[in-house]
Amino acid sequence: MTQTFKIQIVEDELLVALDISERLKHAGYEITDVSDNMEDAVAAYKKHMPDLVLLDVTISGRHTGIDTAIAITEIQPVPFIYITAHADAVTVHKAKNTSPAAYLLKPYTTSSLLVSIELALHNFAYKTGEENEQEVAQDKSIFLRQNHVYVKDGYKFVKLFLNDILYFVAEDNYVKIFTVSNKTFLVRNTLTRIMDIFKNSHIVRIHKSYCINTNHIDVFSEHEVTINNNTIPIGRNYKSELLRLFRFR
């Protein structure tokens, strides 16, 4: 299965919140919750654990969006972006001390919003990967986590569980990813780089143009494998690696 990034919105102006929500849904993101105060936002964060949070600095109640950002990151680190009309030095200084991924001033364009989100998600994943030895493989179009991978798809990154990937096919300067849901993704990459990313998984290169997920092999011989009714050739130079997995000599 594929899963798009989940985003939570904390905004006290209903029309603004709805506008942001519609823009993001149109871009393919999933909106987990829209809250106008810190208490509801924290509760929703604990329930849904979104991949990114958008916050206005000024929200309902006695707490600010900055207070809310601090509260949710204490639960679990997450990239967050402030969207606000406040550009005064005091507010910016307070916001800066919380290390937001971005600080967008209203009015903003859809393009600036989507770019900020994409960079925030990518940079957070890259930073997290550096800090966790089990999450080391990173790339501009695809990066690996413990049991899933994020694949760049237009303005967004889409989550794919590793076992939902069937195989990869090289197409000039791109690689096409085939999944169990029959959805495909085309990323600017090479199979050599794909193997670097997935070197500790069940992904194996069996041909100059193919890498496969060995968990999905239905039938195989010395010359080809069948995955999901698709026959894939085994290259002469890659045969020994595949057969080694099955302890053939």
C-alpha positions as CSV (number, residue, x, y, z in Angstrom):
1,M,0.0,0.0,0.0
2,T,1.1,3.6,-0.5
3,Q,0.5,6.4,2.0
4,T,1.0,10.1,1.5
5,F,2.4,12.3,4.2
6,K,0.0,13.4,6.9
7,I,-0.2,17.1,7.9
8,Q,-1.9,18.7,10.9
9,I,-3.0,22.3,10.8
10,V,-3.2,24.6,13.8
11,E,-5.0,27.8,12.8
12,D,-7.7,29.9,14.6
13,E,-9.1,31.5,11.4
14,L,-11.5,28.9,10.0
15,L,-11.5,30.2,6.4
16,V,-7.8,30.3,6.3
17,A,-7.6,26.8,7.8
18,L,-10.0,25.5,5.2
19,D,-8.1,27.2,2.4
20,I,-4.8,25.6,3.5
21,S,-6.5,22.2,3.8
22,E,-7.9,22.3,0.3
23,R,-4.6,23.4,-1.2
24,L,-2.8,20.5,0.5
25,K,-5.5,17.9,-0.3
26,H,-5.3,19.0,-4.0
27,A,-1.5,18.5,-3.8
28,G,-2.1,14.9,-2.5
29,Y,-1.4,15.4,1.2
30,E,-3.7,13.9,3.9
31,I,-5.0,16.4,6.5
32,T,-5.2,14.6,9.9
33,D,-6.7,17.5,12.0
34,V,-7.5,21.2,12.0
35,S,-7.4,22.8,15.5
36,D,-7.6,26.4,16.7
37,N,-6.0,26.0,20.2
38,M,-3.1,24.2,21.8
39,E,-5.0,21.7,23.9
40,D,-6.9,20.3,21.0
41,A,-3.8,20.4,18.8
42,V,-1.7,18.4,21.2
43,A,-4.5,15.8,21.7
44,A,-4.8,15.5,17.9
45,Y,-1.1,15.2,17.5
46,K,-0.9,12.3,20.0
47,K,-3.8,10.6,18.2
48,H,-2.6,10.9,14.6
49,M,1.1,11.5,14.8
50,P,1.3,13.5,11.6
51,D,4.5,13.9,9.5
52,L,4.4,17.7,9.6
53,V,2.5,20.4,11.5
54,L,1.5,23.8,10.2
55,L,0.9,26.4,12.9
56,D,-0.2,30.0,13.0
57,V,1.7,31.9,15.7
58,T,-1.6,33.5,17.1
59,I,-4.2,31.0,17.9
60,S,-7.2,30.7,20.3
61,G,-6.7,30.4,24.0
62,R,-3.9,31.5,26.3
63,H,-1.2,29.6,24.5
64,T,0.4,30.5,21.2
65,G,1.4,28.5,18.1
66,I,5.0,28.7,19.4
67,D,3.9,27.2,22.7
68,T,2.1,24.5,20.7
69,A,5.2,23.7,18.6
70,I,7.2,23.2,21.8
71,A,4.6,21.0,23.3
72,I,4.2,18.6,20.3
73,T,8.0,18.3,19.7
74,E,8.4,17.2,23.3
75,I,6.0,14.3,22.6
76,Q,8.0,13.4,19.5
77,P,10.2,15.4,17.1
78,V,8.4,16.5,14.0
79,P,9.0,19.2,11.3
80,F,6.8,22.2,11.7
81,I,6.2,25.4,9.8
82,Y,4.8,28.7,11.1
83,I,2.3,30.4,8.8
84,T,1.6,33.9,10.2
85,A,1.0,37.5,9.5
86,H,3.5,38.6,12.2
87,A,6.9,39.7,11.0
88,D,7.9,41.8,14.0
89,A,11.4,41.2,15.5
90,V,10.1,39.9,18.9
91,T,7.8,37.2,17.3
92,V,10.4,36.1,14.8
93,H,13.0,35.8,17.6
94,K,10.7,33.7,19.7
95,A,9.8,31.5,16.7
96,K,13.4,31.1,15.7
97,N,14.4,29.7,19.1
98,T,12.1,26.7,18.4
99,S,13.9,25.8,15.2
100,P,11.0,25.7,12.7
101,A,11.5,24.2,9.3
102,A,10.2,27.4,7.8
103,Y,8.4,30.7,8.6
104,L,5.9,31.7,5.9
105,L,4.3,35.1,6.0
106,K,0.7,35.6,4.9
107,P,-0.3,36.0,2.2
108,Y,1.6,33.1,0.7
109,T,1.4,31.3,-2.6
110,T,0.5,27.7,-3.1
111,S,3.9,27.2,-4.6
112,S,5.8,28.6,-1.7
113,L,3.7,26.6,0.7
114,L,4.3,23.3,-1.1
115,V,8.0,23.9,-1.6
116,S,8.4,24.8,2.1
117,I,6.6,21.5,3.1
118,E,8.7,19.4,0.7
119,L,12.0,20.8,2.0
120,A,10.9,20.5,5.6
121,L,10.0,16.8,5.1
122,H,13.1,16.0,3.2
123,N,15.5,17.9,5.5
124,F,13.9,16.3,8.6
125,A,14.1,12.8,7.2
126,Y,17.8,13.4,6.2
127,K,18.7,14.8,9.6
128,T,16.9,11.9,11.4
129,G,18.6,9.4,9.1
130,E,22.0,10.8,10.1
131,E,21.2,10.4,13.8
132,N,19.9,6.9,13.5
133,E,22.2,4.2,12.2
134,Q,19.2,2.0,11.2
135,E,18.0,4.8,8.9
136,V,21.1,5.6,6.9
137,A,20.1,5.6,3.2
138,Q,19.2,9.0,1.9
139,D,18.6,10.4,-1.6
140,K,17.0,13.5,-3.2
141,S,14.2,11.4,-4.7
142,I,14.0,8.4,-2.4
143,F,15.1,7.6,1.1
144,L,14.8,4.6,3.3
145,R,13.5,4.2,6.8
146,Q,13.3,1.1,9.0
147,N,10.4,-0.7,7.2
148,H,9.4,1.8,4.5
149,V,10.7,4.2,1.9
150,Y,9.6,7.7,0.9
151,V,9.5,8.2,-2.9
152,K,9.3,11.7,-4.5
153,D,6.1,12.1,-6.5
154,G,5.7,15.6,-7.8
155,Y,5.6,18.1,-4.9
156,K,5.3,15.4,-2.3
157,F,6.9,12.3,-0.9
158,V,4.8,9.1,-0.8
159,K,5.4,6.4,1.8
160,L,5.8,2.9,0.5
161,F,6.2,-0.1,2.8
162,L,9.2,-2.1,1.6
163,N,7.2,-5.3,1.1
164,D,4.8,-3.4,-1.2
165,I,7.6,-2.9,-3.7
166,L,7.7,-5.6,-6.4
167,Y,10.6,-4.5,-8.6
168,F,12.5,-1.6,-10.2
169,V,13.1,-1.1,-13.9
170,A,15.8,1.2,-15.4
171,E,14.5,3.7,-18.0
172,D,17.3,5.9,-19.3
173,N,18.1,8.4,-16.4
174,Y,15.1,7.2,-14.4
175,V,13.9,4.2,-12.4
176,K,10.3,3.0,-12.4
177,I,9.1,1.4,-9.2
178,F,6.3,-1.2,-9.5
179,T,4.2,-1.9,-6.5
180,V,1.6,-4.5,-5.3
181,S,-1.2,-2.0,-5.8
182,N,-0.2,-1.7,-9.5
183,K,0.7,1.9,-9.0
184,T,4.1,2.9,-10.4
185,F,6.5,5.7,-9.5
186,L,9.1,7.2,-11.8
187,V,12.1,8.7,-10.0
188,R,15.3,10.3,-11.4
189,N,17.8,7.8,-10.2
190,T,19.9,4.8,-11.2
191,L,19.7,1.1,-10.3
192,T,23.2,1.3,-8.9
193,R,22.0,4.0,-6.5
194,I,18.9,2.0,-5.7
195,M,21.1,-0.9,-4.7
196,D,23.1,1.4,-2.4
197,I,19.9,2.5,-0.7
198,F,18.4,-1.0,-0.3
199,K,21.6,-2.9,0.3
200,N,20.5,-4.4,3.6
201,S,17.0,-5.4,2.4
202,H,15.5,-8.0,0.2
203,I,16.1,-6.0,-3.0
204,V,18.5,-7.7,-5.4
205,R,19.8,-6.8,-8.8
206,I,19.3,-9.6,-11.3
207,H,19.8,-7.7,-14.6
208,K,21.4,-4.5,-15.8
209,S,17.9,-3.1,-16.1
210,Y,16.1,-4.8,-13.1
211,C,16.2,-5.0,-9.4
212,I,13.6,-7.2,-7.6
213,N,12.1,-7.7,-4.2
214,T,12.9,-11.4,-3.6
215,N,9.9,-11.7,-1.2
216,H,7.6,-11.5,-4.3
217,I,9.2,-14.1,-6.5
218,D,6.4,-16.5,-7.6
219,V,8.5,-18.7,-9.9
220,F,12.2,-18.7,-10.8
221,S,14.7,-20.6,-12.9
222,E,18.3,-20.0,-13.9
223,H,17.2,-17.7,-16.6
224,E,14.2,-15.7,-15.3
225,V,11.9,-15.0,-12.4
226,T,8.2,-14.3,-12.3
227,I,6.7,-11.7,-10.1
228,N,3.0,-10.8,-10.1
229,N,2.6,-12.5,-13.5
230,N,5.5,-10.5,-15.0
231,T,8.5,-12.4,-16.3
232,I,11.9,-10.7,-15.6
233,P,15.1,-12.0,-17.2
234,I,18.2,-12.9,-15.1
235,G,21.4,-11.4,-16.5
236,R,24.4,-13.7,-16.8
237,N,26.5,-11.5,-14.5
238,Y,23.8,-11.4,-11.8
239,K,22.7,-15.1,-11.7
240,S,25.1,-16.2,-8.9
241,E,23.9,-13.5,-6.5
242,L,20.3,-14.5,-6.9
243,L,20.9,-18.2,-6.7
244,R,23.1,-17.6,-3.6
245,L,20.0,-16.4,-1.8
246,F,18.5,-19.8,-2.3
247,R,21.7,-21.6,-1.5
248,F,22.2,-23.0,-5.0
249,R,25.7,-23.7,-6.3
